[in-house]
C-alpha cells in the first residue's frame, strides 16, 4: 500500500485527529500536531471568514517555531476540512487561503469536486475525501482525490452504516492508496486493528472532544465521560444527513431521542438547523467509542496513552504469532 511521506514521516502514531465542527480550533490542532498526530479543523469553524486567515497564520507560525526548538521531535503536519456542498458559500474563499498557506492536507466532505483537488495539488498538498460506501469512494478517486477516509458505522458526526470490515475490504479490492478508517476508534489497540483490517491510519474524533484543549463546553466533555455506546442515537433530523449524537443532549433540548422525525436531505444547510437547537452546538455529536473515556485530559496525555496501548497491542499480537 502506497502512503505519501506527509502521512507517514514525523508521525508518532498513524492517526489523524478528525476535524470537529465548532470544537476544533488552533489550540486543539497545535496540541495534536505537537504530540505527534495530524491535527485538523473545519474551515467553517473560523468565524467570521476573515478569522481563517488568522488561524492558518497562527498554526503555521507556531508549528515552525516548535520545530526549530525541537528538531529531534518535530511536529506532525496539520489538515483543514472543506465542506464541498452547495450550502457552503465560503468554499472558494476558504480554499484560496488553503492555497495561500500551502495547507499540507485537505479533507473534503459532502461532495467530490475536481477543482478543489486541483487547487490543493497546485502546491503539492494532498486531498483525503471521506466516504461512507464503495460507490462514493470510486467517485472521489475518479475526481482526483489522493486518499480516502472510510467513515464506518459508529463514527461520530456524519457517519455511515457499514461495518468497518466490509467497507475497508471492498475499497481495498481496487484502491492501493492512502486509506483511513473512522468509527469508534478510541484506543491504541483499535488503531492497530484498523491497520490489520487494511487501513493505513486511524481517524479519531470523539476521544479528543474530552480534552482540555477542545473548544467544547464543560457539560459536553463531562457527558462523554459519563456516557457509553448505548447513549448514541443515529438520525438525520438535525442536519439532513445521518449522524451520531448524544441522547442526553437531545433530551435537554426537549426532544425524544428515540422518536425523532426524518429530515429532508435536500434542505441540508450548515448555517442553520432543523429546530431551535443547533447541531453541533446544542445537540452534541460523538461516536460509539466513548465508553473508554474516563476523564478530561490534556491532548498530550491522550496521545501518550494511545501510543502505550498501540505498542502493547503490537507486542501482544507478535507474541502470539
QUIVEN-V370388 format. One record per residue. RES is the residue in three letters. PHI is phi as a letter, one per 30 degrees, with the letter a starting at -180 (none if undefined). OMEGA is omega in whole degrees, -180 to 180 (999 if undefined). Layout:
res = [RES	RES]
phi = [PHI	PHI]
omega = [OMEGA	OMEGA]
//
This chain:
res = [UNK	UNK	UNK	UNK	UNK	UNK	UNK	UNK	UNK	UNK	UNK	UNK	UNK	UNK	UNK	UNK	UNK	UNK	UNK	UNK	UNK	UNK	UNK	UNK	UNK	UNK	UNK	UNK	UNK	UNK	UNK	UNK	UNK	UNK	UNK	UNK	UNK	UNK	UNK	UNK	UNK	UNK	UNK	UNK	UNK	UNK	UNK	UNK	UNK	UNK	UNK	UNK	UNK	UNK	UNK	UNK	UNK	UNK	UNK	UNK	UNK	UNK	UNK	UNK	UNK	UNK	UNK	UNK	UNK	UNK	UNK	UNK	UNK	UNK	UNK	UNK	UNK	UNK	UNK	UNK	UNK	UNK	UNK	UNK	UNK	UNK	UNK	UNK	UNK	UNK	UNK	UNK	UNK	UNK	UNK	UNK	UNK	UNK	UNK	UNK	UNK	UNK	UNK	UNK	UNK	UNK	UNK	UNK	UNK	UNK	UNK	UNK	UNK	UNK	UNK	UNK	UNK	UNK	UNK	UNK	UNK	UNK	UNK	UNK	UNK	UNK	UNK	UNK	UNK	UNK	UNK	UNK	UNK	UNK	UNK	UNK	UNK	UNK	UNK	UNK	UNK	UNK	UNK	UNK	UNK	UNK	UNK	UNK	UNK	UNK	UNK	UNK	UNK	UNK	UNK	UNK	UNK	UNK	UNK	UNK	UNK	UNK	UNK	UNK	UNK	UNK	UNK	UNK	UNK	UNK	UNK	UNK	UNK	UNK	UNK	UNK	UNK	UNK	UNK	UNK	UNK	UNK	UNK	UNK	UNK	UNK	UNK	UNK	UNK	UNK	UNK	UNK	UNK	UNK	UNK	UNK	UNK	UNK	UNK	UNK	UNK	UNK	UNK	UNK	UNK	UNK	UNK	UNK	UNK	UNK	UNK	UNK	UNK	UNK	UNK	UNK	UNK	UNK	UNK	UNK	UNK	UNK	UNK	UNK	UNK	UNK	UNK	UNK	UNK	UNK	UNK	UNK	UNK	UNK	UNK	UNK	UNK	UNK	UNK	UNK	UNK	UNK	UNK	UNK	UNK	UNK	UNK	UNK	UNK	UNK	UNK	UNK	UNK	UNK	UNK	UNK	UNK	UNK	UNK	UNK	UNK	UNK	UNK	UNK	UNK	UNK	UNK	UNK	UNK	UNK	UNK	UNK	UNK	UNK	UNK	UNK	UNK	UNK	UNK	UNK	UNK	UNK	UNK	UNK	UNK	UNK	UNK	UNK	UNK	UNK	UNK	UNK	UNK	UNK	UNK	UNK	UNK	UNK	UNK	UNK	UNK	UNK	UNK	UNK	UNK	UNK	UNK	UNK	UNK	UNK	UNK	UNK	UNK	UNK	UNK	UNK	UNK	UNK	UNK	UNK	UNK]
phi = [none	c	b	d	e	d	c	b	d	i	c	d	b	d	b	c	d	d	d	c	e	i	d	d	a	e	e	d	d	d	d	d	d	d	d	j	b	d	c	b	b	d	e	d	d	d	b	d	d	d	d	d	e	d	d	d	d	d	d	d	d	d	d	d	d	e	d	d	d	b	d	d	b	d	d	d	d	b	b	b	c	c	d	c	b	d	d	c	d	c	e	d	d	d	d	d	d	d	d	e	c	h	e	d	b	c	c	c	b	h	k	c	b	e	d	d	d	d	d	d	d	d	c	j	d	b	c	c	c	d	b	c	a	d	d	d	d	e	d	d	d	d	c	j	d	d	a	b	c	d	c	c	e	j	d	d	i	d	b	c	b	d	e	e	d	d	d	d	d	d	d	d	d	b	c	c	c	d	b	c	b	b	k	i	d	b	b	d	d	d	d	d	d	d	d	d	d	k	d	d	b	c	b	c	c	e	e	d	d	d	b	d	d	d	d	b	d	d	d	d	d	d	d	d	d	d	c	b	e	d	c	c	b	c	a	c	d	d	b	j	c	d	a	c	b	d	e	e	d	d	d	d	d	i	c	c	d	c	b	d	d	d	c	d	e	d	c	e	a	d	c	b	b	d	b	d	d	c	d	c	d	c	c	d	d	a	c	d	d	d	d	d	d	c	a	c	b	d	e	e	d	d	d	e	d	d	d	d	d	d	d	d	d	e	d	d	d	d	d	d	d]
omega = [-174	179	180	-177	-177	179	-178	180	176	177	176	178	178	-172	164	172	-171	-180	-175	-177	-176	-169	-177	178	-173	-178	180	-179	-180	179	179	-179	179	179	175	173	179	175	-176	175	174	178	-178	177	179	-178	3	-174	179	-180	-180	177	-180	-179	-179	176	-179	-177	-178	-179	-178	178	177	178	179	-178	177	-178	-176	-177	180	179	-178	-178	171	176	178	-177	175	178	176	175	-177	-176	-175	180	179	-177	-177	-169	-178	179	-176	178	178	178	175	177	-180	-177	180	179	-173	-177	174	178	-180	-176	173	177	177	-174	-178	-177	178	180	-179	-180	-179	179	-175	180	177	176	178	-179	172	-178	-180	-174	178	177	-175	179	178	-180	178	-178	-178	-179	178	-179	171	176	-179	-177	-174	171	-179	-178	-173	178	178	180	177	180	-180	-172	177	-178	-176	173	177	179	180	-176	-179	-176	177	180	-178	176	-176	-174	-177	-177	-177	-178	178	178	177	176	174	178	-175	177	177	178	177	175	179	178	177	178	179	-179	178	178	176	-174	174	-178	-169	-179	-171	-179	-176	172	-179	175	-177	-175	-177	179	176	-180	177	-180	178	-179	-180	178	178	178	-174	-172	174	-173	-179	-179	-179	176	-178	-174	174	-173	-169	-179	-176	176	-178	178	180	-175	177	180	-179	-180	178	177	-179	179	176	-180	178	-176	-179	-179	178	178	176	177	177	-177	-178	-179	179	-179	-176	177	-178	179	-178	-178	178	177	-174	166	16	-177	-177	177	-167	178	171	-177	-175	-177	-172	-178	-179	180	-176	-179	174	-174	172	179	-178	179	179	-180	175	-179	178	-180	179	179	-179	-179	178	179	177	-179	-179	-179	180	177	178	-180	999]
//
